[in-house]
Amino acid sequence: MEWRTPDSSFKSANKSVSDSAGRIVFGSIPGGPIIFKFSGKVGDWEVSRRYGSRTIVRAMVGADMLPVEVGPSAADTPRMFRVQVSFADGVPIPNALVSVRASWAVTGGVACVSDNGWYLSAGCVPKVNTDLDGMAVLVLPATKSNLTVYAQFSDGEIVQTSGFHPLQVDNSNSTIQLEAMPVVVLETPATLLNYGAAQTVTTLA
C-alpha cells in the first residue's frame, strides 16, 4: 500500500506490505485527506490489471485507524462450469477449444473479473480444451450468469467455429453441437503430380 495527498505534494517514500494480521503501520502521515492505493493479491484474487491498483480516500486525524475491506464479495467465489461438445450424431469431440466470449485479456478478461470490477480471479480458466469425452471445465466467478461460450475444432485441414451458447449456471452442462467435418478425397494419386492438368476432387460429407 502507498499513500499520497490529493495534490501529490506529499507521498509515502516506500510501498508497505501488510503483516500476518493484515495491518500496515505508517510512522508519519499528514493530517487531512489522504489517498491510499493498494495493489497485488488478496487471497485467490488480485487487483485487476485493467485498473493496476485501487484507491481509497480518507481524511486522517491524529493517530487514526483505517479499516480497509479488500477482495470481492463471497458470492464471487470461483466455481466450475461444464460444457459438452459433440457432433450432431452425439459423438463427443476431444481437443475442441471452448472459450468464454469477449475477453479483453489473455488471462481472463471480463469473465474473470469480480462483480465489483476491481479484482481478477487468479484461478480463473476462461478457455480450455475438451477431454476425451468432449467435456470442458471452465472456472469462473459464481456471479457470472450472463456469459456465452463457443467451441472451435480443427481436424488439421479445416477449422470449424460454433455459434455462441449461453453458459448454464444451474449445475447442468452447457451443450455445443458442431456439424460433421467434410472429408476431401483426391480421386487418383496421379492428380498430385500433374499440377498443370484439370483435377477432379470428390467431397464426402
N, C-alpha and C positions, 0 to 999 in steps of 0.2 A: 504494500500500500504506500502511496505517496500523498502529499498534500501541497496545496498552494493557495494563496489569497486570490480573490476574483480578478484583481488587476495584475497578477503574477509578479508583484514586487517582492514577495517572499514565497519561498517554497522549501520543501524538505531537501536536504543535501543528498540523502540516500533513500533507496527503497527499503521498506521494513517488512519483515515476514512474521506472521503470527506464530505464537508459541504453541505448545501442546494443548493449552486451554483456550486457544483461539484469540488470545489477547495481543495487542500491539501497543507499546508504550512509547510515546513521543516525549522526549525530555523537555522540549520547548516548542510552543506554538503560539502565534499572535492571537489576541482576542478578536472577536468579531467573526464574520462569515468566512468559512474555510471550505475549500473544495477538496474532498478526499477522492482519490482514484485508486481502484484496485483491479488487478488482473490475475490471470493464472487459473489454476484448477480449484474446484470446490467439490470434493468427493469424486463422483463419477462424471462431473461436469466441468467444463472450462468456459471462461468468458469467451463469447463468440468472437471469432476473428473478424467478423463483419464490423464489429464495433472497436475491437482492440482492447478496450477497457471499459469499466463502468464508473460513473462519478456520483457522489452524494454531496450535497451542500448542507453544511451545518454551522450554526452560529455557536462558537465556543466561548464560554465564560468561565474563567479561572480553571481550576483542576476539574475537568469535566469527563464524563463517560459517554462514549458514542456507541450505542448498540447498533450493529450493522448485520442485518439478516441477508445472507447471500445464498445463491442457489435457487433453482426453480421450485415450484410447488411440488408437494408429494404426488400429486396427480400426474406429473410429468415422468414418473418412473418408467424407464425403458421396458418394453415388452416385445414379445415375438409376434410377428405376423407371417402367416404361411401362404404361399402362392403355389398352386399346382399348374404345371404347364404340360399340355399334351396335344397330340394331333386330334383331328375331328373324330377319328375312329377310337379314341380313348388310349392310344399308345403313348405312354409318358415320354417326354423329351429330356434326356440328360444334357447337361452342359449348355443350357439356354441361359442367357443373361437376363435377369429380372431386375428392373430399376424403378425407383420412385421418380415420378415426373417432376421436372422443374427444380433441379438442384443448382444453386449458384456457387457451390464449392465442391471440389473433388471429395472432400472429407464428409460431405453430407448435405450441405445446403439447408434449405428451409425445412426439409424433412427431419433434420436432426436438431433443430433449434427448439429450445423450451418455449412454452406457451407465452411467456412474457417477452420473448425475443432476445434475452440477454445471454443465454447460456447454450453451449454446444455439447451434446452428449458424446463423451469420449468413446463409449462402446457402441455407438450407432453404426448400423450396417444398412445403408440405403440402396445397395446394389450387390447382387450375389448370383453365382451360377447355380443352376438346379443340380440336384444329386442324381443318382442312377434311377430313382423313382420319379424324376421330374419335379421334385419339390424344392422350393427355395424358401429360406427362412430369413426374413428381414427383421432387424432390431431397431425399433423407433420409439420415441416418447409416446406413452399411452394416450396422450391427448390428441394425437394426430388421427382425426376421424374423417377427414375430407380429402385424403390423398388418392391419387390414381397411380397405377403401375402399368408397365408394359414389358413385353418379352422380346428378345432378339435371339435368333438362332441361325447358325451358319453350318452348312454341310461341307464347307471347303470350297464350294463353287458359287453358291447363291446365299445371300443373306435375306432372311425374312423378318420383318418387324411387325408386331401385333398392334392393334389399336390400344387405347387407354381403357383400363378397367378399374372400377372402384376398389379400394382396399377394404376388405371386410374387417370389422372391429369386434365382432361378437364371438370370437374364438373359432369361427368356421374358416375353411380355406377359401381364399380367392382363387378363381379358376381362369386360365387363359388358354384358349384353343388356337392352334395355328393350322394353316392349310397344309396338305401333303406337299412335300417338296417335289417339284418336277424333276424328271430324270432325262438327260440329253444323251443319246447314243449315236455315235457315228456308224453308219451302215457298214462300211468296209474300212479296214486299216489303210487301204491304199489312198483314201482321201487325205490322210495325214501327210502324204508325200508329195502329191500333185497339187501344190498351192495355187497354180495358175488356172486350174480347171474348175468347172462348176462342181459344187459339193452338195450332197443331199444329207440333211440331218433329220433324224426321227426323234420326236419328243414324246416321251411316255409320261402321262400324268399319274 
